[in-house]
Amino acid sequence: MIGIEFIFRIIGMLVFGILGGYWGIHLGNLAGEPPELYALVLGLVGALVGLVLTPFFTTRPVRYLVSLLNRVSAQTLTAGLTGFIVGLLIAALLAFPISMLPDPFGQIFPFVGVILFGYFGVVIFLMREKEIFNLFSTRLAVRSSEAGDQNGSGVPLVGGAGRNILLDTSVIIDGRIADIARTGFMAGTLLIPRFVLNELQYIADSPDSLRRQRGRRGMEVLAQLQKDTAVPVRISDIDVEGVREVDDKLVVLARQLRCPILTNDYNLNRVAELQGVAVLNVNELANAVKSVFLPGESFYINIIQEGRESGQGIAYLDDGTMVVVEDGRDRINMQTNVTVTKVLQTAAGRMIFARIEDTKE
């Protein structure tokens, strides 16, 4: 945009300089004096005015308009444009009978009708945009469902096969997203904005060894996603102007695209939910698919360490769930049959309390 602005400044300087020169010649002739001095002075003034003021009525309004459109969702733009077209159509239909009115009403009212109906069309469609799009979405869902039944699959073709899912940096570095995508449970396209990729590259180039390892791991996970999974992965150059933080850009972009954010960042999760953005949290998914044991059930585990309380032993299930075994300290590094006594759900996850099962020969 800077290069374009410079070009427009040069063009404005030349145009205003030429106009100033012609005006100077005209003033010099009117004054009855040699016009060369007037032409030179007013030409220089015109060139200066053109150099300074040209961006304010060329590139600056365009830049502001682009920034404004980037903050408006595609659904809102579509609703406004549709309402404007509908308003113009109504105004065109009424223009002929209105033009039959006596002058000056027959000449003025058609033009006034275009302005009023165009304005009211935009306002009404923006006020009802959600209801209008929900109506079309419902009809498309019904047609897709009928198509699914006609194809003999018995499964409606609804559920997000064409939706986008925004990925943030933390979930890429975490790495579990590659395993989840490989299972085939995710439907849609994994969309990675360029600014997320830039942040990942910045972390991979960090002088801190731990951050550098995390960044490189994220790059490897991203390459694995693109190569090994059946879920399509797309890197987009779309950006959000006027916002610096990556998390804020993701939330704004998710609102514009009407798509969820896939993350395991607690803070991003809360901010997105407060702004009405859907969030797919990998940690919540992991907690949801952990093994479920009820009090009284028995299973074998390997106790690996002592617990905090006296005599306790600690074991872990395959999904990472901690099992606290009463009087299990003497069974460390031994396969032990235990019975569940209590299951506790905490913010950090699920904990199982158990006691050693009495084995009688």
Secondary structure, DSSP 4 states (H G I P E B T S, - for coil): -HHHHHHHHHHHHHHHHHHHHHHHHHHHHHHTS-HHHHHHHHHHHHHHHHHHHGGGGTHHHHHHHHHHHHTS-HHHHHHHHHHHHHHHHHHHHHHHHHHTSPTTHHHHHHHHHHHHHHHHHHHHHHHTHHHHHHHHHHHHHHHHHHHHHHTT--S-S-SSTT-EEEE-HHHHHH-HHHHHHHHT---SEEEEEHHHHHHHHHHHT-SSHHHHHHHHHHHHHHHHHHHH-SS-EEEE----TT--SHHHHHHHHHHHHT--EEE--HHHHHHHHHTT--EEEHHHHHHHTS----TT-EEEEE--EE-SSTT-EEEE-TT--EEEEET-GGGTTSEEEEEEEEEEEETTEEEEEEEEPP---
